[in-house]
Amino acid sequence: MFRKALLFSIFVVLSYGFWLSPNLKQITAGVAIVLFGMLTLEEGFKVFSGGYLERFLQKNTHGLMKSMGFGFVTTTLMQSSSLVSVITISFLSAGLITLASGIGIIFGANLGTTTGAWLIAGFGIKVKISAYAMPLLVFGTILVLQKSKELKGLGYIMAGVGFLFLGIDYMKEGFDAFRDQIDLTKYAISGYKGLLLYTLIGIAATVIMQSSHATLVLIITALASHQVTYENALALAIGSNIGTTITAILGAISANIEGKRLAAAHLIFNLITGIVAIIFISQLTHIVDWLAASLGISKNDYTLKLAVFHTLFNFLGIIIMLPFINNLVSLLKRLLPEEKQKVAEPKYLNTVSIELPEVALEAVRKETLHLYHYFFGTICHGLSFRVRDIKSDTPVAEIVASNRKPIPVNIKEEYTNNIKALYARIVDFISMAHEKMSQEQNNEVYQLRTAGMLMLEAIKSTKHLHKNLSRHLNDSNPYVRNEYNKIRYRIGTILRTLSELENQNEEDRTSLATLEALKITVKEADEQFFKDLDYHIREHHFNGVIASSLMNDNNYANNIARNLLIIGETLFKTRDEARHEIEKSLMLDEQETAEAVAARKTVEINDDTPKSFTAGSDTNENQTIDTNR
């Protein structure tokens, strides 16, 4: 409601201003063209962020200096600290970078915004840049109409720069014409009163336009046309620096807690920088005069001196805040702690990431792993395993033999509140992001979505299995108890393998070969189960009712095992594509798996008597066949 009222007020004020002065139309049209140029420029760079920027970021944000360098370079190229801030929040939300690295990027981005002031003050104001704007717009438009994604992106960038140049020229001419009618310097206010008032005006202008770059263009063109005093222009520049944080704050609204922490860090940094600049404004202006003289800048060239001031106070803010980054991270974690949710919430999904396909894919991958951790815990508890035991080095047979008390777990509640709820959010995110992804990226997203669906199916089977398992873990009939323990061992072995694969380095994983061997083991265990069942029925160890329950539970166990193996293949495959393709080519199909099982059976002793499940039978966990017999 507030935003609608604000929008209506802006329309009314502008309409009244247009009626009073035709020259105001030219100035505001210039601002509009600059903002449109910024949007076009951002659209162009988003095309190139579809993989290139993300890979560059991951290689160049290890360490504070590298993070700052990344922020400085990207902001210099894009001429938009707001875009860099939003991209950084999406990277942080997707878990691609740490909070400390994100803060480093923000520091660098703030310094990168100063290059825009230098370009406008040193080139844009002193040259008829509309002459350069026209060819850029023509060539840019031609490229935008091409089918190639890269050419289209380059076209948007060229058109964006062209619109920026054209907008600056419009504003410059508008202020020159405006000066003949009214002198705005009559409303100049000196001293700290003027400093604070114009700082607030700078904040308001940047919040409305959501671009400190556009505000700086407006300030410099007004200063060049003598429509604002140098002293007041400095205050406006400080205000624009503080106001630019609004975009990061808006971008963090839909982000996770790390994104919100980064937006808060941006606000704290810019506020402290602005406050320091206001307190030491007199000293800073003296330093600017000295630096300007050293650089050969004319004493009356206030536009370039404004660029020097803008660079100086941003650099000063970095120097002040740099030693306290770790303290800032700790403070933000205390002020914005992780919320304990009754219902699982996404950790990595952020609507900002949707515009960046590579980041969106990484977000889905990490969120599916987040879902997997809930799923893994529920499966373990449903089979009366402790997660820490499965992730330990204790042989699985010993864990099965020692854990004979059912672990209390409400599988239905876990399924509804955590696994199903989180999976639904992943599906919603994928539905919004897939249109901007390549075919290869969509294929990988489809596999991740399928892995999530299989987790849901496995939990349903676990819920059914858990009922009988809890009842028979301490059954007085040792034969019944032994059969359920063998089912637990079968699934526990897979859970242990998946845990080990997750902990391996991605480059060293040979997940397909490992899981292929487990497929054969599961197939053998299933065949052995029915042989053992026939024996127990013949020997009257238990009746048909128990046998029927065991057959149903064996089916549930097989379903869980199959789904776990497919989930493992998807989540823990090697990132080396060539190596992954070789592994896939060596995988067995169903017929080959059956033949492998039959071949292994020919070397076994013809003995129909099933072995009891004991910890001692697990002297070698690789001999799973012997244990399952």
Buried (B, 14 or more C-beta within 10 A) or exposed (E): EEEEEEEEEEEEEEEEBBEEBEBBBBBBBBBBBBBBBBBBBBBBBBBBBBBEBBEBBBEBBEEBEBBBBBBBBBBBBBBBBBBBBBBBBBBBBBBBBBBBBBBBBBBBBBBBBBBBBBBBBBEBBEEEBBEBBEEBBEBBBEBBEEEEEEBBBBBBBBBBBBBBBBBBBBBBBBBBBBBEEEEBEEEBBEEEEBBBBBBBBBBEBBBBBBBBBBBBBBBBBBBBBBBBBBBBBBBBBBBBBBBBBBBBBBBBEBBBBBBBBBBBBBBBBBBBBBBBBBEBBEEBBEBBBEBBEEEEBEEEBBBBBBBBBBBBBBBBBBEEBEEEBEEBBEBBBEEBEEEEEEEBBBBBBBBBBBBBBBBBBBBBBBBBBBBBEBBBBBBBBBBBBBBEBBBEEEBBBBBBBEBEEBBEBEBEEBBEBBBBBBBEBBEEBBEEBBEBBBEEBBEBBEBBBEBBBBBBEBBBBBBBBBEBBBEBBEBEEEBBBBBBBBBBBBBBBBBBBBBBBBEBEEEEBBBBEBBBBBBBBBBBBBBBBEEBBEBBBEEEBBEEEBBEBBEEBBBBBBBBBBBBBBBBBBBBBBEBEEBBEEBEEEBBEEEEBBEBBEEBEEEEEEEEEBBEBBBEBBEEBEEBBEBBB
